[in-house]
Amino acid sequence: MDRVVYGGQFGDEGKGKIVDYFAAQMENLEAVVRYQGGTNAGHTFLGKDGRAIKSHGIPSGILTPGIMNYLLSKVYINPVKLVEEIKNLHNEHGIEITPDNFGISGRVNITLPYHIDRNALDEHRKGKRVSTRRGIAQTAADKYNYDGIRMADFVDDYFTEILKDELKRNMYLLNRDLPEDFNLSVPLDANAYLKLLNPSRKFLKDFIVDEFDLRKNKKGDWLCEGAQGFLLGIDHGPQGNTASNPHETPYPVDERIMVMKAIPSRVGDAPRIGLLPEEIAKIVSGKKGEIDAEFGATTGFRRDVCYFDGVAGKYAATMTDPDFVVLTKLDKMRGVPLKIITGYNTGNGIIHHVPQERALYEECSKHEPELMDLPICHEDICGETDWKKLSGEYHEVVKIIEDVCGFNIRYLSTGVSRNDIIER
């Protein structure tokens, strides 16, 4: 049975842990595959030493022995950062990453320094930061403008000629009206680029695989790992505040698993609907450095935390049709007065759908939404694995979320460890 695990909110739902959990549970698992996203997405899960592992390029199945981990063609990869991550996982956590457990589709598009410089320059001109500044949108733009460079070409001998052509094009893109106070991270010179990139080209060459061969020779199950979340998808997220990927899987799957967080969060400069009061936000966010604290794995920025958005939850469920939902961070609801959003306030009335219009969505963020009180849960359930042992308040919270959103919550996460999971 092929499965996909994807986020139903604005990312940071806990997908890394859930992928790690299902990877360990699936008996006929052949591979965990990242099928979209880039180094702007960070997944966090616990290593065997009990320390947090923050992965940006390596799939979250890397701790499961005897399986492969692949990056497929809709992923965007910064090769220099990927090599750094592979070495760091070995040096800091003792995780061996070799062609025997990790492969990269030769059709993956790569992010180079000029993508990051174009990203930074765009935001410099706008006067505000609106992205992770990882160059993902610029990598995607090059891909769909037929100017992208694929991993197969990156490790090929002909790469130097391709690079020279792309540097000429980027000289025009970057040098026009370049502000005096803006410096490129790497000069637009082939020798400078090759000096930076050649070690990564050599290191990654043996990891390149042909996606056609993977599908043709597939013998076991695949667990597909989504990056970001449905509401960050470029097709269905709020216009102007999304990532550069759609969320759809490239291949049919048998089971769709949507991950949602009991107390949602997001980073970035975007409208927020239903922000928690600051005194409650401080309690549920934790402290920077804690494994499950509300700080972005990629940016390190504190995330804004919100009430559970039942309007957006129903939207995500309707559009993606999950077989079931995993609700994470249920343990963080302990002792705090929380609510669920049941409608958006336009200033002229209440609506019960996610608006398509950018201006209307932004207007809704300026007004307190329609809210329903949730029962206050007093019991400490950290690490609990038995649904029957949870108090009635937790049972009621889960039922309210299911009823408002119209989906089935089958699993509940109650802590940071792989097996801190309740199956109902």
C-alpha positions, 0 to 999 in steps of 0.5 A, spaced: 500 500 500 502 506 497 501 512 502 502 519 502 503 524 508 502 531 507 500 537 511 493 540 511 495 547 514 501 552 513 506 547 514 510 545 521 504 540 522 509 535 525 509 531 518 517 529 519 515 525 526 509 522 522 513 520 516 518 517 521 512 513 525 509 510 519 516 508 516 517 504 522 510 501 522 509 499 514 512 492 513 513 492 506 516 499 505 521 500 500 522 507 500 520 514 503 520 519 497 520 527 498 516 528 492 515 536 492 518 542 496 525 544 497 530 547 502 525 552 505 521 546 508 524 543 514 522 537 518 524 535 525 524 528 528 528 525 534 534 521 532 536 514 536 540 519 541 534 522 543 536 529 540 532 533 534 534 532 527 532 537 523 532 535 515 531 540 509 533 535 504 533 528 506 527 524 507 524 523 514 525 515 513 532 515 513 532 512 520 528 506 518 533 500 516 533 496 510 529 502 506 531 507 500 530 514 501 529 518 494 528 525 492 523 526 486 523 530 480 518 536 483 523 537 489 528 543 488 535 542 491 541 546 493 546 541 492 551 545 497 546 545 502 545 538 501 552 535 502 552 539 508 546 536 511 549 529 509 555 530 513 552 534 519 547 528 520 553 523 520 558 527 524 552 530 529 548 524 529 552 518 526 547 517 521 550 514 515 547 516 508 550 512 502 547 510 495 545 504 499 539 508 502 539 515 499 538 517 492 536 523 488 532 523 481 536 526 476 530 530 474 531 534 480 532 542 479 537 545 483 538 551 486 544 555 485 547 562 489 544 566 483 537 564 485 538 566 492 541 572 490 535 574 486 530 572 492 534 577 496 534 582 491 527 582 490 525 582 498 531 588 498 527 592 493 520 590 496 523 593 503 520 587 507 522 579 508 516 575 505 520 568 504 525 564 507 530 567 502 532 560 500 531 561 492 526 556 491 521 561 487 526 563 483 528 556 482 521 554 480 521 560 475 527 558 472 524 551 471 518 553 468 521 558 464 526 552 461 532 555 464 533 550 470 538 546 471 537 538 473 541 534 478 543 530 472 546 535 468 549 538 475 554 532 475 555 531 468 561 534 464 557 538 460 555 542 466 560 548 465 557 550 458 550 550 461 553 554 467 556 559 463 550 560 459 546 561 465 551 566 468 550 570 462 542 570 463 543 572 470 548 577 469 542 581 466 537 579 471 541 581 477 545 587 474 540 591 472 539 597 477 543 593 482 543 597 489 549 600 491 548 597 498 547 590 495 552 585 494 552 578 491 553 572 495 558 569 489 561 573 483 557 571 477 563 568 474 564 561 472 571 560 475 568 562 482 561 558 481 565 552 479 570 553 485 564 553 490 560 547 486 565 542 484 566 538 491 558 537 491 558 535 484 563 530 485 560 528 492 553 527 489 554 524 483 553 516 485 547 518 488 543 520 482 538 515 480 533 515 474 526 516 476 523 511 470 528 505 473 525 506 480 518 506 478 519 500 473 523 496 478 518 498 484 517 492 488 515 494 495 510 500 498 512 507 497 511 512 503 511 519 500 513 525 504 510 532 503 513 538 504 510 545 507 502 544 507 496 544 503 495 552 505 502 553 502 500 550 496 501 555 490 494 553 487 490 553 493 493 557 498 492 565 500 495 568 493 501 572 495 503 568 501 504 561 499 510 556 497 512 555 490 509 547 489 503 544 488 501 539 494 499 533 489 503 527 489 506 525 482 503 518 482 497 515 485 497 512 492 492 508 496 492 512 502 492 519 503 494 521 510 493 529 512 497 531 518 494 537 522 496 541 528 491 542 534 494 549 535 496 551 528 502 556 527 506 559 521 512 563 519 513 569 514 509 576 513 502 574 511 495 575 514 493 571 520 486 569 522 485 567 529 491 569 532 492 567 540 492 572 545 500 573 547 499 570 554 497 564 551 501 564 545 507 564 550 505 558 554 504 553 548 510 556 544 515 553 549 522 556 549 527 556 543 531 550 543 526 545 545 525 540 541 517 541 540 518 549 541 514 553 535 520 556 532 521 554 524 526 548 523 528 552 517 528 560 519 529 559 526 524 564 527 518 564 532 512 562 529 505 565 530 500 561 533 493 561 532 486 557 534 485 551 530 482 553 523 475 549 522 474 553 516 481 552 513 480 545 515 474 543 512 477 546 505 483 542 506 479 536 507 474 537 501 480 539 496 485 533 498 480 528 500 484 524 506 483 517 508 484 520 515 487 525 519 493 525 524 492 530 529 499 532 532 501 536 539 494 534 542 498 534 549 500 542 548 492 543 549 493 542 557 491 547 561 490 553 556 483 556 554 482 554 546 477 555 541 476 553 534 474 558 528 468 556 525 467 562 520 471 568 518 469 575 519 469 580 513 467 586 517 460 586 514 458 579 516 461 572 517 463 567 511 464 560 512 469 558 506 476 560 505 476 566 500 479 566 493 480 574 493 486 576 496 483 583 499 477 579 502 482 574 505 486 580 508 480 583 510 478 577 514 485 577 518 483 584 521 477 582 524 476 577 530 473 570 527 467 567 529 469 562 535 467 556 539 470 555 545 473 548 546 473 544 553 479 546 557 483 539 558 487 539 565 490 532 564 497 531 562 497 526 556 504 527 554 507 520 551 500 517 552 498 511 547 491 509 550 485 513 547 481 510 553 485 513 558 484 520 555 479 524 559 472 526 557 475 533 555 480 531 550 475 526 547 470 532 546 475 536 543 477 531 538 469 530 536 468 537 535 474 538 530 472 532 526 464 535 526 466 542 524 471 540 519 468 533 516 474 528 517 476 522 521 481 523 526 485 516 527 491 518 530 493 523 535 500 525 537 502 526 544 509 527 544 516 528 541 518 521 540 516 516 535 511 512 538 508 517 542 502 516 538 495 514 540 491 510 534 483 510 535 
